[in-house]
Amino acid sequence: MSRVSLGHRVPRTSVANGSHFSRRSLESTQLGRRDSSFPRPRLAAVGLTALLTLVSVFAPGAAAQESSSQVADSASPQPSSSEGVWTFTGPTMGTTYQVLVVGSSQAEAGVNDQATVARRITDELESVNQAMSTYRDDSEVSRFNQSAGSDWFPVSLATATVVQKAQEIARASEGAFDITVGPLVNRWSFGPDREITSAPSEAEIETLKQRIGYSHLEVRLDPPALKKTLPELSIDLSAIAKGYGVDRVALALEELGFGAYLVEVGGEVRSRGSRPD
């Protein structure tokens, strides 16, 4: 069985309190330093991925703001069948997903209705998106970011679990992975505000760095909730939410009885079993 998920993702982007982006043309660009050759934002470079190889428990930013039509489309995936493999594709989390289910697995599961499988896939992905998106004002993460209080903020167990894992990675990496680094990411035009066209000054970067830090974030699972000790603190689960979504879909397929599949969301992959050929 092959399982490549959140915990085994090759790092795409590395960010921290002044650490660097390491993707293609951004290899020399540091969030904590001014770069005279400020790059134009790319759709695939939004994630805050760093040191995810430390994680083995899970297999959930979006790369561009999801429009209402994208959300509607995500409820209607396009299933197809070729050489005994069911394929499901569609938009989610500002990117796309692809799910392959092998024919022998279909027979073992006794499921012959692609529409049922398609609905289960989109339900799982939509659940993650609604909880953890930074592009939806009514998501749990967005509402937490908008709050300025220091009291515990109730969230779903899924969100609390993902944040807890992110905090474990932050501590293990000594802050190289930090889900509170959003203000710097947004100022560099990789977040929801994509209209910025100039690089931040050194002074602006130093000011923004006062608004971040994983040590200012607390999480609990029972009852699930988040708490900030810095009023302006915000979080972005873009580097971890897609991987969590991959795991959710994979587990849903296994619950349906499928034993051979491949799930991919925005480059995050998890697979099990093999094709007969």
C-alpha positions in Angstrom: 0.0 0.0 0.0 1.3 3.4 -0.9 0.3 6.4 1.2 1.7 9.8 0.3 -0.2 12.4 2.1 0.2 15.5 4.3 3.0 13.9 6.2 5.0 13.0 3.1 4.6 16.0 0.9 7.8 17.3 -0.7 8.1 20.9 0.7 6.8 23.4 -1.8 7.0 26.6 0.1 8.9 27.5 3.2 7.8 30.4 5.3 8.4 31.7 8.8 9.2 34.9 10.6 11.5 36.1 7.9 12.3 32.8 6.3 12.2 32.1 2.5 10.0 30.9 -0.3 11.8 28.2 -2.1 9.6 27.7 -5.1 11.2 28.3 -8.6 11.6 32.0 -9.1 10.9 32.7 -5.4 14.0 30.8 -4.2 15.8 33.9 -3.3 12.8 35.9 -2.0 12.5 36.2 1.7 9.4 37.2 3.5 11.5 38.9 6.1 13.6 40.9 3.6 12.8 43.3 0.8 13.4 41.9 -2.7 13.9 44.4 -5.5 12.6 41.9 -8.1 9.1 41.5 -6.5 7.5 38.6 -8.3 3.9 38.5 -9.6 1.8 36.1 -7.5 1.4 32.6 -9.0 -1.7 30.4 -8.5 0.3 27.5 -7.2 2.5 29.3 -4.8 0.0 30.2 -2.0 0.6 27.3 0.4 2.7 27.8 3.5 4.2 24.3 3.2 7.3 23.6 5.2 8.7 20.6 6.9 5.6 18.5 6.4 7.7 15.4 6.3 7.5 15.5 10.1 3.9 14.5 10.0 2.6 10.9 9.8 -0.9 11.2 11.3 -2.7 13.0 8.5 -2.7 12.7 4.8 -6.2 20.5 4.5 -4.3 28.3 1.2 -6.1 28.3 -1.4 -4.3 29.5 -4.5 -6.9 31.9 -5.7 -10.2 33.2 -4.3 -13.0 30.8 -5.0 -15.9 32.3 -6.8 -19.5 31.3 -6.1 -19.5 29.4 -9.4 -16.5 27.4 -8.3 -18.3 26.4 -5.1 -21.3 25.4 -7.1 -19.3 23.4 -9.5 -17.6 21.6 -6.7 -20.9 20.0 -5.9 -21.1 18.5 -9.4 -17.9 16.6 -10.0 -17.3 15.1 -13.4 -17.1 11.3 -13.1 -15.7 9.2 -15.9 -14.7 5.6 -16.5 -11.8 4.2 -18.5 -10.3 0.8 -18.5 -12.0 -0.1 -15.3 -11.0 3.0 -13.5 -13.5 5.6 -12.2 -12.2 9.1 -12.3 -13.7 12.0 -10.4 -12.5 15.6 -10.9 -13.6 19.1 -9.9 -12.6 22.4 -8.3 -11.9 22.7 -4.5 -10.0 25.0 -2.2 -8.9 27.3 -5.0 -7.4 24.4 -6.9 -8.6 21.1 -8.3 -8.9 17.5 -7.2 -8.7 14.1 -8.9 -9.8 10.8 -7.5 -9.2 7.5 -9.2 -10.9 4.3 -8.1 -9.7 1.0 -9.6 -12.2 -1.5 -11.1 -11.2 -4.4 -8.9 -11.8 -2.2 -5.9 -15.2 -1.3 -7.2 -16.2 -5.0 -7.4 -14.9 -5.6 -3.9 -16.9 -2.7 -2.5 -20.0 -3.7 -4.4 -20.6 -0.1 -5.4 -21.7 0.5 -9.0 -23.1 4.0 -8.6 -20.6 6.7 -9.5 -22.9 9.5 -8.4 -22.9 8.2 -4.8 -19.1 8.2 -4.7 -19.0 11.6 -6.3 -21.3 13.1 -3.7 -19.3 11.6 -0.9 -16.1 13.0 -2.3 -17.5 16.5 -2.6 -19.1 16.4 0.8 -15.8 15.6 2.4 -13.9 18.3 0.6 -16.6 20.9 1.1 -16.6 20.2 4.8 -12.9 21.0 5.0 -13.2 24.0 2.8 -16.1 25.5 4.8 -14.2 25.0 8.1 -10.7 26.1 7.0 -10.8 28.4 4.0 -9.4 31.9 4.3 -11.3 33.0 1.2 -14.8 32.5 2.8 -15.8 35.1 5.3 -18.1 32.7 7.1 -15.6 29.8 7.5 -14.4 28.9 11.0 -10.9 30.1 10.3 -12.1 33.4 8.9 -14.4 34.1 11.8 -11.6 33.2 14.3 -9.3 35.6 12.4 -11.9 38.4 12.6 -12.3 38.0 16.3 -10.3 40.1 18.6 -11.1 38.6 21.9 -8.9 36.4 24.1 -11.6 33.9 25.0 -11.8 30.4 23.7 -13.3 30.4 20.2 -15.4 27.3 19.5 -14.5 25.4 16.3 -15.1 21.9 14.8 -13.1 19.0 16.0 -11.6 18.8 12.5 -10.3 22.4 12.6 -8.9 21.9 16.1 -7.2 18.7 15.2 -5.5 20.2 12.2 -4.4 23.3 14.2 -3.0 21.0 16.9 -1.0 19.1 14.3 0.3 22.4 12.8 1.4 23.6 16.3 3.2 20.3 16.8 5.1 20.9 13.5 5.8 24.5 14.5 7.4 23.5 17.8 9.4 20.6 16.2 10.6 23.0 13.5 11.3 25.8 15.9 8.9 28.1 14.0 10.0 27.3 10.4 6.4 26.2 9.9 4.0 28.7 11.3 0.3 29.0 10.5 0.2 32.5 12.0 2.5 34.0 9.3 -0.5 35.1 7.2 0.1 38.8 7.5 3.5 38.5 5.8 2.1 36.2 3.1 -0.7 38.6 2.4 1.6 41.6 2.2 3.7 39.7 -0.4 0.4 39.3 -2.3 0.2 35.5 -1.9 -3.0 35.6 0.2 -6.6 36.8 -0.3 -5.4 40.3 -1.0 -3.8 39.8 -4.4 -3.8 43.5 -5.5 -0.5 44.5 -3.9 2.2 45.1 -6.6 5.1 46.5 -4.5 7.4 44.9 -2.1 7.1 45.8 1.6 9.8 48.0 3.2 12.0 46.7 6.0 10.1 48.8 8.5 6.7 47.4 7.3 8.1 43.8 7.6 9.3 44.4 11.1 5.9 45.8 12.1 4.1 42.8 10.6 6.4 40.4 12.4 5.0 41.8 15.6 1.6 40.3 14.7 2.7 36.7 14.2 4.0 33.9 16.2 2.7 30.4 16.9 3.4 30.8 20.6 0.4 33.2 20.7 -2.0 30.5 19.6 -3.6 27.9 21.8 -5.7 24.9 20.9 -7.8 22.3 22.7 -9.8 19.3 21.5 -12.3 18.9 24.3 -14.4 20.9 23.7 -12.7 21.9 20.4 -11.7 25.6 20.4 -8.9 28.0 19.6 -7.5 30.9 21.6 -5.3 33.8 20.7 -3.1 35.8 23.2 -2.4 38.4 20.6 -5.6 40.3 19.5 -4.6 40.8 15.9 -3.3 37.2 15.4 -4.6 35.3 12.4 -4.1 31.8 11.1 -3.8 30.3 7.6 -4.1 26.5 7.1 -3.4 26.6 3.4 -0.3 24.4 3.9 -2.1 21.7 5.7 -5.8 21.8 4.8 -5.5 20.2 1.4 -3.5 17.3 2.8 -6.2 16.9 5.5 -8.8 16.9 2.8 -7.0 14.2 0.9 -7.1 12.0 4.1 -10.8 12.7 4.6 -11.6 11.5 1.0 -9.3 8.5 1.3 -11.0 7.4 4.5 -14.4 8.0 3.0 -13.5 5.7 0.1 -12.3 3.0 2.5 -15.6 3.3 4.5 -17.4 2.7 1.2 -15.3 -0.5 0.8 -12.8 0.6 -1.8 -9.3 -0.8 -1.4 -7.5 0.6 -4.4 -7.5 4.3 -5.1 -5.6 7.5 -5.6 -6.6 10.9 -4.2 -5.0 14.1 -5.2 -5.9 17.7 -4.2 -3.7 20.5 -5.4 -0.6 18.3 -5.6 -1.2 16.5 -2.2 -1.5 12.8 -2.9 -2.5 9.6 -1.1 -2.9 6.2 -2.6 -3.7 2.6 -1.7 -3.6 -0.7 -3.6 -2.6 -1.1 -7.2 -4.1 -1.5 -10.7 -4.4 -5.0 -12.1 -2.0 -4.1 -14.9 
